[in-house]
């Protein structure tokens, strides 16, 4: 429920911040340079998103080829998508958030935080870390009698 409240506030506050920034920047440098900057950040963001997305995809494939779980890459993918969507949204504040999602060290820190705080709790986290419960019996089976 708390996440829904945060999202609601985000969608309520961000448009006001964007309009205020656009009006202030437009008042300082004029309307056409402001529109040019908004379009330029979208174009630069799209190029950076493509580059970072491809690099993440390659790390994902390398992890799979080595038999590892590509956990970080699976979290980084949606972060990249959110960053791309924010960059395509007109405005300077959303562009700042979008570019933050495309900076590899920051994106990896966000992914690490998500994995450690939210995904490594409980049984799924124990399996991910290689721990097993005492009541698990390993074995093999063979189907016979068909």
C-alpha positions in Angstrom: 0.0 0.0 0.0 2.9 2.4 0.7 4.3 2.0 -2.8 0.9 3.0 -4.2 1.0 6.2 -2.1 4.5 7.0 -3.2 3.5 6.5 -6.9 0.4 8.7 -6.4 2.5 11.5 -4.9 5.1 11.1 -7.7 2.5 11.5 -10.4 0.9 14.4 -8.5 4.1 16.4 -7.8 6.3 15.7 -10.9 4.0 17.6 -13.3 4.1 20.7 -11.1 7.9 20.5 -10.8 8.2 20.0 -14.6 6.0 23.0 -15.4 7.8 25.2 -13.0 11.2 24.2 -14.4 10.1 24.6 -18.0 8.6 28.1 -17.3 11.7 29.2 -15.4 14.1 27.9 -18.1 11.9 29.3 -20.8 11.9 32.7 -19.1 15.7 32.7 -18.9 16.7 31.4 -22.4 13.5 31.7 -24.4 10.9 29.2 -25.7 12.7 27.8 -28.7 16.0 27.1 -26.9 14.0 25.4 -24.2 12.1 23.2 -26.6 15.4 22.4 -28.3 17.0 21.4 -25.0 14.0 19.1 -24.2 14.2 17.4 -27.7 18.0 17.2 -27.4 17.9 15.4 -24.1 15.3 13.0 -25.5 17.6 12.2 -28.5 20.7 11.8 -26.4 18.8 9.7 -23.9 17.6 7.4 -26.6 21.1 6.9 -27.9 22.4 6.2 -24.4 19.5 3.9 -23.6 20.3 1.9 -26.7 24.0 1.6 -25.8 23.3 0.7 -22.1 20.6 -1.7 -23.0 22.8 -3.6 -25.4 25.6 -3.8 -22.8 23.2 -5.1 -20.2 21.8 -7.7 -22.7 25.4 -8.9 -23.4 26.1 -9.3 -19.7 22.8 -11.2 -19.4 23.8 -13.6 -22.2 27.3 -14.0 -20.8 25.9 -14.9 -17.3 23.6 -17.5 -18.9 26.5 -18.9 -20.9 28.5 -19.3 -17.8 25.7 -21.0 -16.0 25.1 -18.2 -13.6 21.8 -16.5 -12.6 21.7 -13.1 -14.4 19.9 -11.6 -11.4 21.4 -8.1 -11.6 20.8 -7.9 -15.3 17.2 -9.0 -14.9 16.7 -6.0 -12.5 18.7 -3.6 -14.6 16.5 -4.2 -17.6 13.3 -2.7 -16.1 15.4 0.2 -14.6 16.6 0.9 -18.1 13.0 0.9 -19.4 11.9 3.3 -16.7 14.9 5.5 -17.5 14.0 5.5 -21.2 10.4 6.4 -20.5 11.4 9.2 -18.2 13.8 10.6 -20.9 11.0 10.6 -23.5 8.7 12.5 -21.1 9.2 16.2 -21.8 10.8 18.1 -19.0 14.1 18.6 -17.2 13.3 16.8 -13.9 12.2 13.6 -15.6 15.3 13.8 -17.8 17.5 14.1 -14.7 15.8 11.0 -13.2 16.0 9.2 -16.6 19.7 9.9 -17.0 20.3 8.7 -13.5 18.8 5.3 -14.5 21.2 5.1 -17.4 24.4 5.7 -15.4 25.8 2.2 -15.0 27.3 2.5 -11.4 24.1 4.1 -10.1 21.8 1.6 -11.9 23.8 -1.3 -10.6 23.6 0.1 -7.0 19.8 0.5 -7.4 19.6 -3.1 -8.7 21.8 -4.4 -5.8 19.6 -2.6 -3.3 16.4 -4.1 -4.8 17.9 -7.6 -4.8 19.3 -7.3 -1.3 16.3 -5.6 0.4 13.4 -7.1 -1.5 14.4 -10.3 -3.2 16.8 -11.9 -0.8 14.2 -12.3 2.0 12.7 -15.6 2.9 13.0 -19.0 1.1 13.7 -17.5 -2.3 16.7 -15.6 -0.9 18.0 -18.7 0.8 17.9 -20.5 -2.5 19.6 -17.6 -4.3 22.3 -17.5 -1.7 22.8 -21.3 -1.8 21.3 -22.1 1.6 18.9 -25.0 2.1 16.4 -25.8 4.7 17.0 -28.9 6.9 13.7 -30.6 5.7 14.8 -30.7 2.0 15.8 -34.2 0.8 17.8 -34.3 -2.4 17.4 -37.3 -4.7 17.0 -38.6 -8.2 14.1 -40.5 -9.7 13.7 -42.8 -12.7 10.4 -43.3 -14.4 9.7 -47.0 -15.0 6.8 -49.2 -16.2 5.4 -47.3 -19.2 
